[in-house]
Amino acid sequence: MSAAQWLQSRWFEARLAPPLWLLLPLNFLFVLLSGLRRHLFRLGWLSSGRLPVAVIVVGNITVGGAGKTPLTQWLAGELAGRGRRPGIVSRGYGAATALVQPVTPDSMPADVGDEPVLLAAATGLPVWVGQDRVHAGQALLAAHPEVDLILCDDGLQHLRLQRDFEIAVFDGRGVGNGWRLPVGPLREPAARLATVDAVVVN
């Protein structure tokens, strides 16, 4: 078992494992910096952008996969079946570049990330990736003006992109030990769930 695997397994134990106490100073720093970043967005000192169509963000407050991409795929199909014309933007984790670019079923996962390729193949909808999801959304809409709604896969903490509806996804592990990174699995405090529009538990 690698150090990363050991750490993640400790995150989901009921009690805080004593070795994790050594990480408390880093936890304090993470909480301080993430809180400051959110506050700067609220004050407008860090800029955010709004797209000219509705934006639905699917994400989670814990590290790791919880079923965000399958839920995004399902939502895309349901919305398209109800007459909407959704497009999908994603960070493209694991991609060789952070540049904004389109994704097709034939794209190389190494270039754009594996989950965006899966979404493009499964939905047949426009999918764009980029580190800056505002720019990715703008590029998608410029290339596909028929799109009337954007789904953002894994963008809950990407505060640069303003959104109209937030969905937080959990799997059976829940919030683990309830601590923020790196002592626990939480990217944001559990209280963040009170501010999202829906919570989905797989």
C-alpha positions as CSV (number, residue, x, y, z in Angstrom):
1,M,0.0,0.0,0.0
2,S,1.4,3.4,-1.0
3,A,1.5,6.4,1.4
4,A,-1.3,8.0,-0.5
5,Q,-3.5,4.9,-0.3
6,W,-2.8,4.6,3.4
7,L,-3.7,8.2,4.0
8,Q,-7.0,7.9,2.1
9,S,-7.9,4.8,4.0
10,R,-7.4,6.6,7.3
11,W,-9.6,9.5,6.2
12,F,-12.7,7.2,6.2
13,E,-12.2,5.8,9.7
14,A,-14.6,6.9,12.5
15,R,-11.8,8.3,14.7
16,L,-8.9,10.5,13.8
17,A,-5.8,8.3,13.5
18,P,-3.0,9.5,15.7
19,P,-0.5,9.8,12.7
20,L,-2.8,12.3,11.1
21,W,-2.3,14.6,14.0
22,L,1.1,15.5,12.5
23,L,-0.8,17.0,9.5
24,L,-2.9,19.4,11.6
25,P,-0.6,22.4,10.7
26,L,-1.2,21.7,7.0
27,N,-4.9,21.4,7.6
28,F,-4.9,24.8,9.3
29,L,-3.1,26.3,6.3
30,F,-5.5,24.6,3.8
31,V,-8.5,25.9,5.7
32,L,-7.1,29.4,5.9
33,L,-6.1,29.7,2.2
34,S,-9.3,28.1,0.8
35,G,-11.4,30.4,3.1
36,L,-9.5,33.4,2.0
37,R,-9.9,32.5,-1.7
38,R,-13.7,32.1,-1.3
39,H,-13.9,35.5,0.6
40,L,-11.9,37.2,-2.2
41,F,-14.4,35.9,-4.8
42,R,-17.3,37.2,-2.6
43,L,-15.6,40.6,-2.4
44,G,-15.0,40.6,-6.2
45,W,-11.3,40.9,-5.8
46,L,-11.0,37.6,-7.7
47,S,-13.1,37.8,-10.9
48,S,-15.8,35.3,-11.8
49,G,-17.7,35.0,-15.1
50,R,-21.3,34.3,-16.1
51,L,-22.2,32.5,-19.3
52,P,-25.2,33.6,-21.3
53,V,-27.0,30.3,-20.6
54,A,-27.9,28.4,-17.5
55,V,-25.1,26.5,-15.7
56,I,-25.6,23.4,-13.6
57,V,-22.5,22.3,-11.6
58,V,-22.1,18.7,-10.5
59,G,-19.4,18.2,-7.9
60,N,-18.6,17.0,-4.5
61,I,-16.9,18.3,-1.3
62,T,-14.8,15.2,-0.8
63,V,-11.7,14.1,-2.6
64,G,-12.0,11.2,-5.1
65,G,-14.7,9.8,-7.3
66,A,-18.3,9.8,-6.0
67,G,-20.2,9.4,-9.2
68,K,-20.1,12.9,-10.6
69,T,-19.4,11.9,-14.2
70,P,-22.2,9.2,-14.4
71,L,-24.6,11.7,-12.9
72,T,-23.5,14.4,-15.4
73,Q,-24.0,11.8,-18.2
74,W,-27.5,10.9,-16.9
75,L,-28.5,14.6,-16.5
76,A,-27.4,15.4,-20.1
77,G,-29.5,12.6,-21.5
78,E,-32.6,13.6,-19.4
79,L,-32.3,17.2,-20.4
80,A,-31.8,16.4,-24.0
81,G,-34.8,14.1,-23.9
82,R,-36.9,17.0,-22.6
83,G,-36.0,19.3,-25.4
84,R,-33.0,21.1,-24.0
85,R,-29.7,21.3,-25.8
86,P,-27.0,20.9,-23.2
87,G,-23.2,21.1,-23.6
88,I,-20.6,19.9,-21.1
89,V,-17.5,21.5,-19.7
90,S,-14.9,19.9,-17.6
91,R,-11.4,20.5,-16.2
92,G,-10.0,17.5,-18.0
93,Y,-8.0,16.0,-15.1
94,G,-5.0,14.1,-16.3
95,A,-4.9,16.0,-19.6
96,A,-1.5,16.8,-21.0
97,T,-2.4,20.5,-21.3
98,A,-4.7,22.9,-19.5
99,L,-5.6,24.7,-22.7
100,V,-9.3,25.0,-23.7
101,Q,-10.1,22.5,-26.4
102,P,-13.0,20.4,-27.7
103,V,-13.4,16.7,-27.0
104,T,-14.7,14.0,-29.3
105,P,-15.1,10.3,-28.8
106,D,-11.9,9.8,-30.7
107,S,-9.8,12.2,-28.6
108,M,-6.9,10.8,-26.7
109,P,-7.5,10.6,-22.9
110,A,-3.9,11.6,-22.4
111,D,-4.7,14.9,-24.2
112,V,-8.1,15.8,-22.7
113,G,-8.7,13.5,-19.7
114,D,-10.5,10.1,-19.7
115,E,-13.8,11.3,-18.2
116,P,-14.5,14.0,-20.9
117,V,-13.9,11.4,-23.6
118,L,-16.3,9.1,-21.9
119,L,-18.9,11.9,-21.8
120,A,-18.4,12.8,-25.4
121,A,-18.8,9.1,-26.5
122,A,-21.8,8.4,-24.2
123,T,-23.8,11.5,-24.9
124,G,-22.9,12.7,-28.4
125,L,-23.1,16.3,-27.0
126,P,-20.5,19.1,-27.3
127,V,-17.8,18.6,-24.7
128,W,-15.0,21.1,-24.0
129,V,-12.3,21.0,-21.4
130,G,-10.0,23.7,-20.0
131,Q,-8.5,24.7,-16.7
132,D,-10.6,27.8,-16.8
133,R,-14.2,26.6,-17.2
134,V,-15.5,30.1,-18.0
135,H,-13.3,30.1,-21.1
136,A,-14.2,26.5,-21.9
137,G,-17.9,27.4,-21.7
138,Q,-17.4,30.5,-23.9
139,A,-15.5,28.5,-26.5
140,L,-18.2,25.7,-26.5
141,L,-21.0,28.3,-27.0
142,A,-19.1,30.0,-29.8
143,A,-18.7,26.7,-31.6
144,H,-22.2,25.4,-30.8
145,P,-24.6,28.4,-30.6
146,E,-27.5,26.0,-30.3
147,V,-26.5,25.0,-26.8
148,D,-28.9,26.5,-24.2
149,L,-27.5,25.0,-21.0
150,I,-24.1,24.0,-19.7
151,L,-23.4,21.1,-17.4
152,C,-20.1,21.5,-15.5
153,D,-18.6,18.1,-14.5
154,D,-16.7,18.5,-11.2
155,G,-16.8,22.2,-10.8
156,L,-18.1,22.8,-7.3
157,Q,-14.9,24.5,-6.1
158,H,-14.3,26.3,-9.4
159,L,-15.6,29.6,-8.2
160,R,-14.6,31.5,-11.4
161,L,-17.6,30.0,-13.1
162,Q,-20.9,31.4,-11.8
163,R,-23.7,28.9,-11.6
164,D,-27.5,28.7,-11.4
165,F,-27.8,25.3,-9.7
166,E,-25.3,23.2,-7.7
167,I,-25.5,19.4,-7.1
168,A,-23.2,17.8,-4.5
169,V,-22.6,14.0,-5.0
170,F,-21.6,11.5,-2.3
171,D,-20.9,7.8,-2.3
172,G,-21.4,5.5,0.7
173,R,-18.3,6.8,2.5
174,G,-20.0,10.1,3.3
175,V,-17.8,12.8,4.8
176,G,-15.3,10.3,6.3
177,N,-13.8,11.6,9.5
178,G,-15.2,15.1,8.9
179,W,-11.8,16.8,8.6
180,R,-10.6,19.0,5.8
181,L,-7.5,18.2,3.7
182,P,-5.0,16.7,4.4
183,V,-6.2,15.4,7.7
184,G,-9.5,14.3,6.2
185,P,-11.2,14.0,2.7
186,L,-13.1,17.2,2.7
187,R,-12.3,20.0,0.2
188,E,-14.9,22.2,1.9
189,P,-16.6,22.0,5.3
190,A,-19.7,19.8,5.6
191,A,-21.7,23.0,6.2
192,R,-21.3,23.7,2.5
193,L,-24.0,21.2,1.8
194,A,-26.5,23.6,3.3
195,T,-25.8,26.0,0.4
196,V,-26.1,23.6,-2.6
197,D,-29.4,23.1,-4.4
198,A,-29.4,19.3,-4.3
199,V,-27.4,16.4,-2.7
200,V,-27.3,13.1,-4.5
201,V,-26.1,10.0,-2.6
202,N,-24.9,7.0,-4.6
